[in-house]
Structure formats: C-alpha cells, structure tokens
Amino acid sequence: MSGTSAIQAGDRVAFLDEAGGGVVLRLVGRGRAVVRTDEGFELVQPVEALVRREQEKDRALARVSDHHAHLVASNDRLEEKRAADRKQPGSSRKAAKGTAGDDPHVMEIDLHLHEIVEDERGLNDGEKLRFQLDYFERMLNTAIRERKRRLIVIHGVGEGVLREEVRKVLEYYEGVRFDDADPRRYGYGATAVEILHHGHKVH
C-alpha cells in the first residue's frame, strides 16, 4: 500500500467514505490516524480511508473498492430503513431502536450483521467482523460530529470478540468514556459510550 504510507502528520486529507476532511494530527497504532476535521472535531480514521487533498480525485477512483462501495450503500440503506421505521410507531423491534428513548442526544446502533448487510452469505468471519467494525466507527464519528452525548453500541454477547474489538477502537479516541450499558435494558450485550465535547486537545 504505497499510497497509504505517504500520509503523515500535517497533511491535509479528505475522507474516502464520506464527505469532508481535515488535517492529520498524528498517526496511531493499527494503521489509524487522528484527524482534526474542518469543523474542529478530532476523529480517528483508518489510514486507507484517507487521501491527501491534492491527489483526492485520482486516489478516490483508484481505492474505492466494491467492498467499500457495498459497505457505504448498505449503511445508507440501513439509515433510510431506520428513518422509515421510526415514523411507524407500531413497527417491530427495529423501530424501538431508533434512538434510545427518543432522546435526541443519544444515538443507538446495532452491530448484528443482519442489521448492517443485506446478504451475509459468502462473507468469511474476518470480513463479517470488518463490516461490523467499519460500520461502528462510521457511526461513532457521526455521533461525534452531531455532538451526541451518548452512543449505545449493541454488539451482543456471543464469544465476546466483537465487544473486545469495539473497545479496542474506542481506546484510540480521546474524549470518550465507555462502560457496559444498562443491563436492565440491554442485557449484557451492549456498550455505552459517553462523548465529552469540552474542547479538543492537541498533542
């Protein structure tokens, strides 16, 4: 991945998977970079999802794989479906999950695979986990941008792999705290993320 290694602290970058961009503050472990967006938020992004501004068009065309495109399309369809569900109070458990208790400052996401992709057949375990973590990180960045106070991440109990990976990602983010969500409401299969919006530290 010759293109990704060129990104370094101080570069102006754009996001491949979504609108916007910013300046790389520093590189952190596992191929991630901390980016201060043009709106002043600090987000952790995978390096392969960033493109230097001057090469934005060429790199975007070269790097947006079918896999990425499918993920973005699936996310968009899911959000549209959830919005429609919220307008129909009588509809299924998905409607109940729109936002936690309809508090506008709380966002709730479900990482169960059938909620994220339309057809999980043909995906191996590694790809399934990657889809779940990519979706989680996109929604976390959305919650930060939209100045939510809390994000509830429903990952299920299972063998605990997804829960551990979600928490590893959260460790790269400054300004968030996380703990088990209320077991009376979510059982033991969810993590509550508190998002602190008091200024942004630069190291």
C-alpha positions as a Markdown table, in Angstrom:
| # | Residue | x | y | z |
|---|---|---|---|---|
| 1 | Met | 0.0 | 0.0 | 0.0 |
| 2 | Ser | 2.4 | 2.7 | -1.2 |
| 3 | Gly | -0.2 | 5.4 | -1.2 |
| 4 | Thr | -1.2 | 5.0 | 2.4 |
| 5 | Ser | 2.3 | 5.1 | 3.8 |
| 6 | Ala | 2.7 | 8.6 | 2.3 |
| 7 | Ile | 0.2 | 10.1 | 4.7 |
| 8 | Gln | 1.8 | 11.8 | 7.7 |
| 9 | Ala | 1.1 | 14.3 | 10.4 |
| 10 | Gly | 0.4 | 17.8 | 9.0 |
| 11 | Asp | -1.2 | 16.5 | 5.7 |
| 12 | Arg | -4.5 | 17.9 | 4.6 |
| 13 | Val | -6.7 | 14.9 | 3.8 |
| 14 | Ala | -10.2 | 14.0 | 2.5 |
| 15 | Phe | -12.3 | 11.0 | 3.6 |
| 16 | Leu | -12.8 | 8.4 | 1.0 |
| 17 | Asp | -16.0 | 7.0 | 2.5 |
| 18 | Glu | -17.8 | 10.3 | 3.4 |
| 19 | Ala | -17.8 | 14.0 | 2.8 |
| 20 | Gly | -15.3 | 16.3 | 4.5 |
| 21 | Gly | -11.7 | 16.2 | 5.5 |
| 22 | Gly | -9.2 | 17.9 | 7.7 |
| 23 | Val | -5.6 | 17.8 | 8.9 |
| 24 | Val | -3.7 | 14.8 | 10.2 |
| 25 | Leu | -2.6 | 15.5 | 13.8 |
| 26 | Arg | -0.8 | 12.2 | 14.4 |
| 27 | Leu | -0.6 | 8.6 | 13.4 |
| 28 | Val | -1.6 | 6.0 | 16.0 |
| 29 | Gly | -1.3 | 2.2 | 16.1 |
| 30 | Arg | -3.0 | -0.3 | 13.8 |
| 31 | Gly | -2.9 | 1.9 | 10.7 |
| 32 | Arg | -5.0 | 4.7 | 12.1 |
| 33 | Ala | -4.6 | 8.5 | 12.1 |
| 34 | Val | -6.1 | 11.2 | 14.3 |
| 35 | Val | -7.7 | 13.9 | 12.0 |
| 36 | Arg | -8.9 | 17.3 | 13.1 |
| 37 | Thr | -11.8 | 17.9 | 10.8 |
| 38 | Asp | -12.6 | 21.3 | 9.2 |
| 39 | Glu | -15.4 | 21.6 | 11.8 |
| 40 | Gly | -12.9 | 21.2 | 14.6 |
| 41 | Phe | -13.7 | 17.6 | 15.7 |
| 42 | Glu | -10.9 | 15.0 | 16.3 |
| 43 | Leu | -11.8 | 11.7 | 14.6 |
| 44 | Val | -9.7 | 8.5 | 14.4 |
| 45 | Gln | -9.8 | 7.2 | 10.8 |
| 46 | Pro | -8.1 | 4.2 | 9.1 |
| 47 | Val | -5.2 | 5.4 | 7.0 |
| 48 | Glu | -6.5 | 3.6 | 4.0 |
| 49 | Ala | -9.7 | 5.7 | 4.2 |
| 50 | Leu | -7.8 | 8.9 | 3.9 |
| 51 | Val | -6.5 | 10.6 | 0.7 |
| 52 | Arg | -4.2 | 13.6 | 0.5 |
| 53 | Arg | -6.1 | 16.6 | -0.8 |
| 54 | Glu | -4.1 | 17.3 | -3.9 |
| 55 | Gln | -4.5 | 13.7 | -5.1 |
| 56 | Glu | -8.1 | 13.4 | -3.9 |
| 57 | Lys | -9.8 | 12.6 | -7.2 |
| 58 | Asp | -7.2 | 10.1 | -8.6 |
| 59 | Arg | -6.8 | 8.2 | -5.3 |
| 60 | Ala | -10.5 | 8.1 | -4.6 |
| 61 | Leu | -11.1 | 6.4 | -8.0 |
| 62 | Ala | -8.3 | 4.0 | -7.5 |
| 63 | Arg | -9.1 | 3.0 | -4.0 |
| 64 | Val | -12.8 | 2.8 | -3.6 |
| 65 | Ser | -13.3 | -0.9 | -3.9 |
| 66 | Asp | -16.5 | -2.8 | -4.5 |
| 67 | His | -16.2 | -3.9 | -0.8 |
| 68 | His | -16.1 | -0.2 | 0.4 |
| 69 | Ala | -18.9 | 0.8 | -2.0 |
| 70 | His | -21.1 | -2.1 | -0.8 |
| 71 | Leu | -20.5 | -1.0 | 2.8 |
| 72 | Val | -21.4 | 2.6 | 2.2 |
| 73 | Ala | -24.5 | 1.6 | 0.2 |
| 74 | Ser | -25.6 | -0.8 | 3.0 |
| 75 | Asn | -25.1 | 1.8 | 5.6 |
| 76 | Asp | -27.2 | 4.3 | 3.6 |
| 77 | Arg | -30.0 | 1.8 | 3.1 |
| 78 | Leu | -30.0 | 0.9 | 6.7 |
| 79 | Glu | -30.3 | 4.5 | 7.8 |
| 80 | Glu | -33.1 | 5.1 | 5.4 |
| 81 | Lys | -34.9 | 2.0 | 6.7 |
| 82 | Arg | -34.5 | 3.0 | 10.3 |
| 83 | Ala | -35.8 | 6.5 | 9.5 |
| 84 | Ala | -38.9 | 4.9 | 7.9 |
| 85 | Asp | -39.3 | 2.6 | 10.9 |
| 86 | Arg | -39.2 | 5.5 | 13.3 |
| 87 | Lys | -42.1 | 7.1 | 11.5 |
| 88 | Gln | -44.2 | 3.9 | 12.2 |
| 89 | Pro | -44.6 | 3.5 | 15.9 |
| 90 | Gly | -46.2 | 0.1 | 15.6 |
| 91 | Ser | -43.4 | -1.4 | 13.6 |
| 92 | Ser | -41.2 | -4.2 | 15.1 |
| 93 | Arg | -38.2 | -4.1 | 17.3 |
| 94 | Lys | -36.1 | -2.0 | 14.9 |
| 95 | Ala | -38.4 | 0.9 | 15.4 |
| 96 | Ala | -37.8 | 0.8 | 19.1 |
| 97 | Lys | -34.1 | 1.1 | 18.5 |
| 98 | Gly | -34.2 | 4.4 | 16.6 |
| 99 | Thr | -32.7 | 6.5 | 19.3 |
| 100 | Ala | -32.6 | 5.4 | 22.9 |
| 101 | Gly | -35.8 | 6.6 | 24.5 |
| 102 | Asp | -36.1 | 9.1 | 21.6 |
| 103 | Asp | -33.5 | 11.3 | 23.4 |
| 104 | Pro | -32.0 | 13.5 | 20.6 |
| 105 | His | -28.6 | 13.4 | 22.4 |
| 106 | Val | -28.4 | 9.6 | 22.4 |
| 107 | Met | -27.7 | 7.5 | 19.4 |
| 108 | Glu | -28.2 | 3.7 | 19.3 |
| 109 | Ile | -26.6 | 1.3 | 16.8 |
| 110 | Asp | -27.0 | -2.4 | 16.4 |
| 111 | Leu | -23.9 | -4.3 | 15.1 |
| 112 | His | -25.7 | -7.6 | 14.5 |
| 113 | Leu | -24.7 | -8.4 | 10.9 |
| 114 | His | -28.3 | -8.8 | 9.6 |
| 115 | Glu | -28.8 | -5.1 | 10.5 |
| 116 | Ile | -25.8 | -4.0 | 8.5 |
| 117 | Val | -25.6 | -6.1 | 5.3 |
| 118 | Glu | -28.4 | -7.4 | 3.2 |
| 119 | Asp | -26.8 | -10.7 | 2.5 |
| 120 | Glu | -24.0 | -12.1 | 4.7 |
| 121 | Arg | -23.6 | -15.3 | 2.8 |
| 122 | Gly | -20.2 | -15.5 | 1.2 |
| 123 | Leu | -18.5 | -13.4 | 3.8 |
| 124 | Asn | -15.9 | -15.1 | 6.0 |
| 125 | Asp | -15.6 | -14.4 | 9.7 |
| 126 | Gly | -12.9 | -11.8 | 9.1 |
| 127 | Glu | -15.0 | -9.9 | 6.6 |
| 128 | Lys | -18.0 | -10.0 | 8.8 |
| 129 | Leu | -16.1 | -8.5 | 11.7 |
| 130 | Arg | -14.5 | -5.9 | 9.4 |
| 131 | Phe | -18.0 | -4.8 | 8.2 |
| 132 | Gln | -19.2 | -4.6 | 11.8 |
| 133 | Leu | -16.2 | -2.5 | 12.9 |
| 134 | Asp | -16.3 | -0.2 | 9.9 |
| 135 | Tyr | -20.0 | 0.5 | 10.5 |
| 136 | Phe | -19.4 | 1.1 | 14.2 |
| 137 | Glu | -16.5 | 3.5 | 13.5 |
| 138 | Arg | -18.5 | 5.4 | 10.9 |
| 139 | Met | -21.5 | 5.8 | 13.3 |
| 140 | Leu | -19.1 | 6.8 | 16.2 |
| 141 | Asn | -17.7 | 9.6 | 14.0 |
| 142 | Thr | -21.2 | 10.6 | 13.0 |
| 143 | Ala | -22.2 | 10.8 | 16.7 |
| 144 | Ile | -19.1 | 12.9 | 17.5 |
| 145 | Arg | -19.9 | 15.3 | 14.6 |
| 146 | Glu | -23.5 | 15.6 | 15.6 |
| 147 | Arg | -22.5 | 16.3 | 19.1 |
| 148 | Lys | -24.4 | 13.4 | 20.7 |
| 149 | Arg | -23.7 | 12.9 | 24.4 |
| 150 | Arg | -24.0 | 9.1 | 24.3 |
| 151 | Leu | -23.8 | 6.3 | 21.8 |
| 152 | Ile | -25.2 | 2.9 | 22.7 |
| 153 | Val | -23.5 | 0.1 | 20.8 |
| 154 | Ile | -25.4 | -3.2 | 20.7 |
| 155 | His | -22.9 | -5.9 | 19.9 |
| 156 | Gly | -24.4 | -9.0 | 21.5 |
| 157 | Val | -22.8 | -11.4 | 23.9 |
| 158 | Gly | -21.6 | -14.3 | 21.8 |
| 159 | Glu | -17.9 | -15.1 | 22.3 |
| 160 | Gly | -17.1 | -11.5 | 23.2 |
| 161 | Val | -14.8 | -10.9 | 20.1 |
| 162 | Leu | -16.9 | -8.0 | 18.7 |
| 163 | Arg | -17.2 | -6.4 | 22.1 |
| 164 | Glu | -13.4 | -6.5 | 22.6 |
| 165 | Glu | -12.7 | -5.2 | 19.1 |
| 166 | Val | -15.2 | -2.3 | 19.7 |
| 167 | Arg | -13.5 | -1.4 | 22.9 |
| 168 | Lys | -10.0 | -1.5 | 21.3 |
| 169 | Val | -11.2 | 1.0 | 18.7 |
| 170 | Leu | -12.6 | 3.3 | 21.4 |
| 171 | Glu | -9.2 | 3.3 | 23.1 |
| 172 | Tyr | -7.9 | 5.3 | 20.2 |
| 173 | Tyr | -10.4 | 8.1 | 20.7 |
| 174 | Glu | -9.7 | 10.9 | 23.2 |
| 175 | Gly | -12.8 | 12.5 | 24.8 |
| 176 | Val | -14.8 | 9.3 | 25.1 |
| 177 | Arg | -15.5 | 7.0 | 28.1 |
| 178 | Phe | -17.2 | 3.7 | 27.8 |
| 179 | Asp | -18.7 | 1.0 | 30.0 |
| 180 | Asp | -21.3 | -1.7 | 30.0 |
| 181 | Ala | -24.7 | -0.3 | 29.0 |
| 182 | Asp | -27.7 | -0.7 | 31.4 |
| 183 | Pro | -28.2 | -4.5 | 31.8 |
| 184 | Arg | -31.9 | -4.0 | 32.7 |
| 185 | Arg | -32.5 | -2.6 | 29.2 |
| 186 | Tyr | -29.8 | -4.2 | 27.1 |
| 187 | Gly | -28.8 | -7.4 | 29.0 |
| 188 | Tyr | -25.0 | -7.8 | 28.8 |
| 189 | Gly | -24.6 | -7.3 | 25.1 |
| 190 | Ala | -24.1 | -3.6 | 24.8 |
| 191 | Thr | -21.6 | -0.9 | 25.5 |
| 192 | Ala | -22.4 | 2.7 | 26.4 |
| 193 | Val | -20.1 | 5.4 | 25.1 |
| 194 | Glu | -20.1 | 8.8 | 26.7 |
| 195 | Ile | -18.9 | 11.5 | 24.3 |
| 196 | Leu | -17.2 | 14.5 | 26.0 |
| 197 | His | -17.4 | 17.7 | 24.0 |
| 198 | His | -15.4 | 20.1 | 26.1 |
| 199 | Gly | -12.7 | 21.3 | 23.7 |
| 200 | His | -10.2 | 19.4 | 21.8 |
| 201 | Lys | -6.7 | 18.6 | 23.0 |
| 202 | Val | -3.8 | 18.7 | 20.5 |
| 203 | His | -0.6 | 16.7 | 21.3 |
